[in-house]
């Protein structure tokens, strides 16, 4: 190939890319989307359908509070047509990078589309809020709408399709919310105590009338000291709490210490199950979707605390043994 031919090919490619970027020109390639968490990626796949390709930076079992970007992450973020992150200081270690990228206009903090009056304010930091809004389907619906709007802004010619897909997914989320409320309300009121590894279930507790206790704070970056463990052992014993929960994205070290401390005082505590808190389940499984994640949590909590729930969840799709 001659130098002149090579230059013509490069010039033609550049012209084609520039033409494709012109307003009103229909896209032919799927919209390239990068999402920080699996939950946001799931929303983007449901809203975007075949019109998008979606990459999640954080997979199953990954803690978003402590996640740090890799070189390949930076490349993916800068090349994407749309970047969707949660915000509300969930991705604490990525925030500086994402805020910097937002100056390019393609980066959206979809978690911050939840109306502020519905958020739980942080006890210690003014202007900071609990980011774990996905725990309640009615709150997550706002995020799905935010994803729809972000994708429509990136590819206006597909806005109608994104809107129709979003509505279908929102209908599913409404049904999931009704199921969660139905089974969780079967838990006897005195037993509605949810003790887990970190304080990720505040919205859950507010929505369903559960007292929520986390060994660590809202962020897993905080540490649980011996005094905290001792205080929680006292609580388990005095209130006769028999079941606690571990989380897939947080070490169970503190929870094991809590159970051992209670056992030393003659009080038996069982692990009621493993909950999905900051990450979904394995890829290509029902639990690896937002619907499956919340179905699993609601079913597991209700069953462990004396309520009534189908063994395999809302539609019989939960994996046996999880």
C-alpha positions in Angstrom: 0.0 0.0 0.0 1.4 3.4 -1.0 1.7 6.3 1.4 -0.9 8.3 -0.6 -3.4 5.4 -0.5 -2.8 5.0 3.2 -3.4 8.7 3.8 -6.6 8.6 1.7 -7.9 5.7 3.8 -7.2 7.5 7.0 -8.8 10.6 5.7 -11.9 8.7 4.7 -12.2 7.1 8.0 -11.9 10.4 9.8 -14.6 11.9 7.6 -16.9 9.0 8.3 -16.4 9.3 12.0 -17.0 13.0 11.8 -20.2 12.5 9.7 -21.5 9.9 12.2 -21.1 12.4 15.0 -23.2 15.0 13.3 -26.6 15.8 14.9 -29.4 13.9 13.4 -27.2 11.3 11.8 -28.5 7.9 12.8 -26.1 5.6 14.6 -25.3 2.3 13.0 -23.1 0.8 15.8 -24.4 0.0 19.3 -23.8 2.7 21.9 -20.7 1.9 24.0 -21.6 2.2 27.7 -19.4 1.8 30.7 -21.0 1.5 34.1 -19.2 1.4 37.4 -21.4 -1.1 39.3 -23.2 -4.3 38.2 -26.6 -2.8 39.2 -26.2 0.2 36.9 -24.9 -2.1 34.1 -28.0 -4.2 34.5 -30.2 -1.2 34.2 -28.3 0.0 31.1 -28.7 -3.5 29.4 -32.5 -3.5 30.2 -33.0 0.0 28.9 -30.6 -0.2 26.0 -31.3 -3.7 24.7 -29.5 -4.6 21.5 -28.8 -0.9 20.9 -26.0 -0.8 23.5 -22.9 -2.7 24.6 -22.3 -2.4 28.3 -19.2 -3.0 30.4 -19.3 -3.0 34.2 -16.0 -2.0 35.9 -16.9 -3.9 39.1 -18.0 -7.5 39.0 -19.5 -9.9 41.6 -18.1 -9.6 45.1 -16.3 -6.3 44.4 -16.7 -3.5 47.0 -17.4 -0.2 45.3 -16.4 1.8 48.3 -12.8 0.7 48.0 -12.5 0.0 44.3 -9.6 1.8 42.5 -9.4 2.2 38.7 -7.0 0.2 36.6 -5.3 1.3 33.4 -7.8 -0.6 31.4 -10.6 1.1 33.3 -9.3 4.5 32.3 -9.1 3.5 28.7 -12.6 2.1 28.7 -14.0 5.2 30.4 -12.4 7.6 28.0 -13.4 5.7 24.9 -17.1 5.1 25.9 -20.0 6.9 24.3 -21.6 7.1 27.8 -20.3 6.6 31.3 -22.8 5.8 34.1 -21.7 6.0 37.7 -23.7 5.9 40.9 -22.5 9.0 42.8 -23.5 9.8 46.3 -19.9 9.0 47.2 -20.4 5.3 46.6 -17.3 5.1 44.3 -15.2 7.1 46.7 -11.8 6.2 45.1 -13.0 6.8 41.6 -14.8 10.1 42.2 -12.0 12.5 41.3 -11.5 10.7 37.9 -15.2 10.6 37.1 -15.8 14.2 38.0 -12.9 15.1 35.7 -14.3 13.0 32.9 -17.7 14.7 33.4 -16.3 17.9 31.9 -16.6 16.1 28.6 -20.4 15.9 29.0 -20.9 12.1 28.6 -20.7 11.1 32.3 -23.8 10.8 34.5 -24.2 10.1 38.2 -27.4 8.2 37.9 -27.8 7.5 41.6 -28.1 11.2 42.2 -31.4 11.2 40.1 -33.2 10.0 43.3 -34.9 13.1 44.7 -32.9 14.4 47.7 -35.9 14.4 50.0 -36.0 10.6 49.6 -32.4 10.1 50.6 -31.1 9.3 54.0 -28.6 11.9 55.2 -25.3 10.8 56.6 -25.2 11.3 60.4 -21.7 12.7 60.5 -21.1 14.5 57.2 -23.2 17.4 56.1 -24.3 17.1 52.4 -23.5 13.4 52.2 -26.2 10.7 51.8 -26.5 7.0 52.1 -25.8 5.7 48.5 -27.5 2.3 48.9 -30.7 3.2 47.1 -30.9 0.0 45.1 -32.0 -1.9 48.2 -35.6 -0.6 47.6 -37.1 -1.1 44.1 -39.2 2.0 44.3 -36.1 4.1 44.8 -34.2 2.2 42.1 -36.9 3.1 39.6 -35.6 6.7 39.7 -32.1 5.4 38.7 -33.5 3.4 35.8 -35.2 6.6 34.6 -31.9 8.4 35.0 -30.2 5.7 32.9 -32.9 6.1 30.2 -32.3 9.8 30.0 -28.5 9.5 29.9 -28.7 6.9 27.0 -31.2 9.1 25.2 -29.0 12.1 25.4 -26.1 10.0 24.0 -28.2 8.6 21.2 -31.2 10.8 20.6 -32.3 8.8 17.5 -32.9 5.7 19.8 -34.8 7.7 22.5 -38.2 6.1 21.7 -36.8 2.6 22.0 -35.0 3.4 25.3 -38.2 4.8 26.7 -40.2 1.7 25.8 -37.6 -0.6 27.2 -37.3 1.4 30.4 -41.1 1.2 30.9 -41.0 -2.6 30.5 -38.2 -2.8 33.1 -40.0 -0.4 35.5 -43.1 -2.6 35.4 -40.9 -5.5 36.4 -39.4 -3.5 39.2 -42.8 -2.5 40.5 -43.8 -6.2 40.7 -40.5 -6.9 42.5 -41.2 -4.2 45.0 -44.7 -5.7 45.7 -43.2 -9.1 46.2 -40.5 -7.9 48.6 -43.1 -6.0 50.7 -45.4 -9.0 50.8 -42.9 -11.5 52.1 -41.1 -9.2 54.4 -44.3 -8.2 56.1 -44.7 -11.8 57.2 -41.7 -11.5 59.5 -43.0 -11.1 63.1 -42.4 -7.5 64.3 -40.2 -8.4 67.2 -37.9 -10.3 64.8 -37.5 -7.5 62.3 -33.9 -6.9 63.2 -31.3 -7.1 60.4 -27.7 -7.3 61.5 -25.2 -7.4 58.7 -21.5 -6.6 58.0 -21.9 -2.9 57.1 -24.7 -0.4 57.1 -26.0 -1.0 53.6 -29.6 -1.6 54.5 -30.8 1.7 55.8 -33.3 2.3 52.9 -34.4 -1.4 53.3 -35.1 -0.9 57.0 -37.0 2.4 56.5 -39.2 0.9 53.7 -40.0 -2.4 55.4 -40.0 -1.6 59.1 -36.8 -3.3 60.1 -34.2 -2.2 62.6 -30.9 -2.3 60.7 -27.6 -2.7 62.4 -24.3 -2.7 60.6 -21.0 -3.7 62.2 -19.3 -1.1 60.1 -20.7 2.2 58.9 -22.1 3.1 55.5 -18.7 2.8 53.9 -16.7 -0.4 54.3 -13.7 1.8 54.7 -14.6 2.3 58.3 -13.3 -0.2 60.9 -15.2 -2.0 63.6 -13.3 -1.9 66.8 -13.4 -4.4 69.8 -15.7 -2.0 71.7 -18.2 -2.1 68.8 -18.1 -5.9 68.6 -18.6 -6.1 72.4 -21.6 -3.8 72.2 -23.2 -5.9 69.5 -22.6 -9.1 71.4 -24.5 -7.6 74.3 -27.3 -6.7 71.9 -27.5 -10.2 70.5 -27.7 -11.7 74.0 -30.1 -9.3 75.6 -32.5 -9.1 72.7 -32.3 -12.8 71.9 -31.4 -12.3 68.3 -30.7 -15.6 66.7 -29.8 -14.8 63.1 -27.3 -12.4 61.5 -26.3 -12.0 57.8 -23.0 -11.9 55.9 -22.5 -10.0 52.6 -21.0 -11.2 49.3 -18.8 -8.1 48.9 -17.6 -7.7 52.5 -15.3 -9.9 54.6 -17.1 -12.0 57.1 -14.3 -11.6 59.6 -16.2 -9.2 61.9 -19.3 -11.3 61.7 -17.5 -14.5 62.8 -16.0 -12.6 65.7 -19.5 -11.5 66.7 -20.9 -15.1 66.6 -18.0 -16.4 68.6 -18.4 -13.6 71.2 -22.1 -14.5 71.6 -21.2 -18.3 71.8 -18.8 -17.5 74.6 -21.7 -16.1 76.6 -23.9 -19.2 75.9 -26.0 -17.6 73.1 -26.2 -19.4 69.8 -26.4 -17.2 66.7 -26.7 -18.6 63.2 -25.9 -17.0 59.9 -29.3 -16.4 58.3 -27.8 -16.3 54.8 -25.5 -14.4 52.5 -26.9 -11.1 51.2 -26.0 -9.1 48.1 -25.2 -5.7 49.4 -22.9 -3.7 47.1 -22.6 -6.2 44.2 -24.9 -8.6 42.4 -24.4 -12.4 42.0 -22.4 -14.3 39.5 -22.7 -13.5 35.8 -25.2 -15.4 33.7 -27.3 -16.3 36.8 -30.6 -14.9 37.9 -28.9 -13.5 41.0 -26.5 -11.7 38.7 -29.3 -9.4 37.7 -30.9 -6.6 39.7 -34.2 -8.5 39.9 -32.5 -11.7 41.1 -30.4 -9.8 43.6 -33.3 -8.2 45.4 -35.5 -11.3 45.1 -32.7 -13.2 46.8 -32.3 -10.7 49.6 -36.0 -10.4 50.4 -36.6 -14.1 50.3 -33.5 -14.9 52.4 -34.3 -12.3 55.1 -37.9 -13.2 55.3 -37.2 -16.9 55.6 -34.4 -16.6 58.1 -36.3 -14.3 60.5 -39.4 -16.3 60.8 -41.4 -15.1 57.9 -42.9 -16.9 55.0 -41.5 -16.8 51.5 -41.3 -19.3 48.5 -38.1 -21.3 48.7 -37.1 -20.3 45.2 -38.3 -16.7 45.3 -40.8 -14.7 43.4 -41.0 -16.8 40.2 -39.1 -19.9 41.4 -35.9 -18.7 39.7 -33.5 -18.4 42.7 -30.6 -20.9 42.7 -30.8 -23.7 45.2 -28.3 -23.4 48.0 -27.6 -19.6 47.8 
